[in-house]
Each structure stands twice: as structure tokens, then as C-alpha cells.
């Protein structure tokens, strides 16, 4: 008999019947019974709009440095932001695959094409490194907020930062974003990577002078090792994907930027014309930060949903049971093995789970087979290659139409595509070909 936290599995399933399909790796939609109206949900949160605006201002101060250090950002004056596109062709394909009509407009937020590191992690990871750099310089009277931050590209500043080490545990993209920006500033960087991390990401980091420590176990072990290594060194700084408020705040700024993009496109968002946002979820920091920011900016007019692999539904299990980071998918016998390396997380962030409890509308799961098919469908429909993690958002609208009370032609669906533009061409092609195989299989829907 399987015992989980002192309770037989049969009792868990009686108490939480939705665990049944989850434990069978069956794609599933869970509607969050704890979601509250926006005013009540936000009133006791540890972060507020003023914190988001402070983060946005910090990124603006760093824009001259970003523009000088990364010429590809010059056209946007050093602001790291992604395009917003319509996705009518992929919408039509999803309707065909699922047999489900999706009322409303259909957009894709291409964080897959964010400058510098090509994933949503360019928001939170880069922000926290920049904040740490600013804090160090201010503490040593080497920088004031009125300075031109582009001077940080000078050798003097690189020499100063070289005394310090930044560490992080990652399944891939967070380590990539933190490694790339930290090395550019001059920091020593150590990225602890789990077995799930793709080899090309490790190779890219090493090519930038980053030390990569590989672990044969999963994400949680990589984080634990990074945290442990930083504990006894005052000049080491550990970026904690599970608990960092700075990381979280970097993601929230996306909501402020999205509002501006919507205004430029004249996309209306209101309680009568709600916005549904679909966010791939691993440990929870990226999607949690974006969803929190969206709730602050758009209020009750926005509905947020997380997408997880059927093999690694850590946030779903944590929120459903109310145990958050006290429970792992492995405790229930799930293997946490998925091609979606960015989402291959067994234990969710307790900080993010508790923040999202009253804010999140639902969570759904996607199989690896569905992901590969969606990679091929997306490439054929829109000419865009996404990572397996990033296509999970595409299944969301069908789930919501099937399970929520009402979706109309006035609604807007926004798929948050979290990564993929930096995937090497040969790997892109291999993933596409695998997707074609599943595309021709009528059982993969």
C-alpha cells in the first residue's frame, strides 16, 4: 500500500478525486476553488503596485547599459521586451485538433524572442542580477541613480564585479539568463543544472565563461546545491528561484509593458471583455510573477491559467492539496520526466503557490506527445519554433472553453510563449520531425 505523508493513497484520492487522472498522466483541467475577487485577493499580498513600479524604474535606469552591452537592444533603447502577435492560423489548427471552437481573439506573447537569452527568464533572472549589481555599487559609493548606467560596460566595473560570485540552480533557461547577464557584467558565475537541462544550454553557458555544475538528479537538488555553496561566502549571492521576491518582481513588469502594447493595438480588456492568459509553469516564479502583475494591472478583467506537463504537475498537486512545497509529485509516484526541461520540477515554490491561491483561475496539464505535435503545428502555422515547455500554453483556450462557464467572441486569449528562439537549428529540426510523427497520429489530440 502506498503511503503519502502518513496517509494511504486511497484516502488521498477519496479526499481529492481529481488526483485520479493526474496520477494516470492523463491531460486534465483543474478549476481553482480558492480564487477570489481581485480586491480581496490582493489586499494582504506581500507585494503591491508600488513594488512593480520600482522594478520598472530600475530596468529603465539600466536601459543605457543594456543598449550598449547588447547592440540588438539598441532599437528598443535597452528595454528588454517581446513582440505581441495574432495567432489566427494556430488557433484554427487547435480548433481542428480538439474539435472545440474557441470564441474570441487569439494572441501570442513571444517571450521566446526576448533579447539576450530568448526566454521569459530574461525578465526575472536578468532583473535580479541587475538589482544586485546596483546594490553593490551603491554600497561602495560607485553609483548613484542619476548616473548614466552605460558606464558599467567599462573595465573598472568588470574588475569590481569579478570579486563576487552569483549562483543559481536551474533546469535550463533561468541559468541561461542569469549566466549570460552576470558574465557580461563581470561576475563569476556558477550555474547548478539538473539532469533535465538540455546539453546545448550547458554548452552555451560554458562558451560565455560560466561554470556549469551538473547534477544527475532533478531541479530541487540543483537548487539545494547552489544554495549550500553560497551560504558560507559573503561575496557569493544565490538567486533562489523557489523563494526570491526580486525574481518575482522582474516578471511582474511584463504586465505594465503588456498594457501599453494592448493600448497601441486597441485591444480592449474589461470585465465584459475578459483577457484569458495561459502561462507555462515549472517551479512557479515566472508565471506567478506575470500573473500577479496582470491581476494588479487588469483586475478582475484578467483570468490566469497555468500549464504543466502531465509528468511534472507540481503546482497543481501543491495547490490542490494545499500543501504547496511540502509535497512533491514524486511523493505520489509521478516520475517528473518530461521533454519540457523548463517545467521539469517536482516540488513547487511555496511562496508563489500561496500568493496565487486566491488569484489563479485554474491549472491544466499537457502530455509530451501533445507538446511535440504543437511544436510542428506552430512551426507550420506561424513559422515560429518554440521549445516543448513554451507550447503548453496553446492547449489552454480549449480547456477553458470546455470547463469555464462562458467564453464569448468579445474575449481575448493570450498564449505566453516562454522560450525557443535560441534552440540550435539541428535540435529545432529534430523536435519538428518528432512533432510531425505525432501530428499524423490521430490519438494525439
Secondary structure as the mmCIF struct_conf table of DSSP 4:
data_model
#
loop_
_struct_conf.conf_type_id
_struct_conf.id
_struct_conf.beg_label_comp_id
_struct_conf.beg_label_asym_id
_struct_conf.beg_label_seq_id
_struct_conf.end_label_comp_id
_struct_conf.end_label_asym_id
_struct_conf.end_label_seq_id
STRN STRN1 UNK A 3 UNK A 4
TURN_TY1_P TURN_TY1_P1 UNK A 5 UNK A 6
STRN STRN2 UNK A 7 UNK A 8
HELX_RH_AL_P HELX_RH_AL_P1 UNK A 9 UNK A 15
TURN_TY1_P TURN_TY1_P2 UNK A 17 UNK A 18
HELX_RH_AL_P HELX_RH_AL_P2 UNK A 19 UNK A 23
TURN_TY1_P TURN_TY1_P3 UNK A 24 UNK A 25
STRN STRN3 UNK A 29 UNK A 31
TURN_TY1_P TURN_TY1_P4 UNK A 33 UNK A 34
HELX_RH_AL_P HELX_RH_AL_P3 UNK A 38 UNK A 42
TURN_TY1_P TURN_TY1_P5 UNK A 43 UNK A 44
BEND BEND1 UNK A 46 UNK A 46
HELX_RH_AL_P HELX_RH_AL_P4 UNK A 49 UNK A 69
HELX_RH_3T_P HELX_RH_3T_P1 UNK A 71 UNK A 76
TURN_TY1_P TURN_TY1_P6 UNK A 77 UNK A 78
STRN STRN4 UNK A 84 UNK A 86
HELX_RH_AL_P HELX_RH_AL_P5 UNK A 88 UNK A 98
TURN_TY1_P TURN_TY1_P7 UNK A 99 UNK A 99
BEND BEND2 UNK A 104 UNK A 104
STRN STRN5 UNK A 105 UNK A 110
HELX_RH_3T_P HELX_RH_3T_P2 UNK A 111 UNK A 113
TURN_TY1_P TURN_TY1_P8 UNK A 115 UNK A 117
BEND BEND3 UNK A 118 UNK A 118
STRN STRN6 UNK A 119 UNK A 119
TURN_TY1_P TURN_TY1_P9 UNK A 120 UNK A 120
HELX_RH_AL_P HELX_RH_AL_P6 UNK A 121 UNK A 139
TURN_TY1_P TURN_TY1_P10 UNK A 140 UNK A 141
TURN_TY1_P TURN_TY1_P11 UNK A 145 UNK A 146
BEND BEND4 UNK A 147 UNK A 147
HELX_RH_3T_P HELX_RH_3T_P3 UNK A 149 UNK A 153
BEND BEND5 UNK A 154 UNK A 154
HELX_RH_AL_P HELX_RH_AL_P7 UNK A 155 UNK A 161
TURN_TY1_P TURN_TY1_P12 UNK A 162 UNK A 163
STRN STRN7 UNK A 165 UNK A 170
BEND BEND6 UNK A 171 UNK A 172
HELX_RH_AL_P HELX_RH_AL_P8 UNK A 173 UNK A 185
TURN_TY1_P TURN_TY1_P13 UNK A 186 UNK A 186
STRN STRN8 UNK A 188 UNK A 193
TURN_TY1_P TURN_TY1_P14 UNK A 195 UNK A 196
BEND BEND7 UNK A 197 UNK A 197
HELX_RH_AL_P HELX_RH_AL_P9 UNK A 199 UNK A 207
TURN_TY1_P TURN_TY1_P15 UNK A 208 UNK A 209
STRN STRN9 UNK A 211 UNK A 214
BEND BEND8 UNK A 216 UNK A 217
HELX_RH_AL_P HELX_RH_AL_P10 UNK A 219 UNK A 231
TURN_TY1_P TURN_TY1_P16 UNK A 232 UNK A 232
TURN_TY1_P TURN_TY1_P17 UNK A 234 UNK A 235
STRN STRN10 UNK A 236 UNK A 239
TURN_TY1_P TURN_TY1_P18 UNK A 241 UNK A 243
HELX_RH_AL_P HELX_RH_AL_P11 UNK A 245 UNK A 265
TURN_TY1_P TURN_TY1_P19 UNK A 266 UNK A 266
STRN STRN11 UNK A 270 UNK A 270
TURN_TY1_P TURN_TY1_P20 UNK A 271 UNK A 272
STRN STRN12 UNK A 273 UNK A 273
STRN STRN13 UNK A 275 UNK A 280
BEND BEND9 UNK A 282 UNK A 284
HELX_RH_AL_P HELX_RH_AL_P12 UNK A 285 UNK A 298
HELX_RH_3T_P HELX_RH_3T_P4 UNK A 299 UNK A 301
STRN STRN14 UNK A 302 UNK A 309
TURN_TY1_P TURN_TY1_P21 UNK A 310 UNK A 311
HELX_RH_AL_P HELX_RH_AL_P13 UNK A 314 UNK A 321
TURN_TY1_P TURN_TY1_P22 UNK A 322 UNK A 322
HELX_RH_3T_P HELX_RH_3T_P5 UNK A 324 UNK A 326
HELX_RH_3T_P HELX_RH_3T_P6 UNK A 329 UNK A 332
TURN_TY1_P TURN_TY1_P23 UNK A 333 UNK A 333
BEND BEND10 UNK A 339 UNK A 339
HELX_RH_3T_P HELX_RH_3T_P7 UNK A 341 UNK A 343
BEND BEND11 UNK A 346 UNK A 347
HELX_RH_AL_P HELX_RH_AL_P14 UNK A 350 UNK A 356
TURN_TY1_P TURN_TY1_P24 UNK A 357 UNK A 359
STRN STRN15 UNK A 362 UNK A 366
HELX_RH_AL_P HELX_RH_AL_P15 UNK A 368 UNK A 382
BEND BEND12 UNK A 383 UNK A 383
TURN_TY1_P TURN_TY1_P25 UNK A 388 UNK A 388
HELX_RH_3T_P HELX_RH_3T_P8 UNK A 389 UNK A 395
HELX_RH_AL_P HELX_RH_AL_P16 UNK A 396 UNK A 403
BEND BEND13 UNK A 404 UNK A 405
TURN_TY1_P TURN_TY1_P26 UNK A 409 UNK A 410
STRN STRN16 UNK A 412 UNK A 417
STRN STRN17 UNK A 419 UNK A 419
TURN_TY1_P TURN_TY1_P27 UNK A 421 UNK A 422
BEND BEND14 UNK A 423 UNK A 423
HELX_RH_AL_P HELX_RH_AL_P17 UNK A 425 UNK A 439
TURN_TY1_P TURN_TY1_P28 UNK A 440 UNK A 440
TURN_TY1_P TURN_TY1_P29 UNK A 442 UNK A 443
#
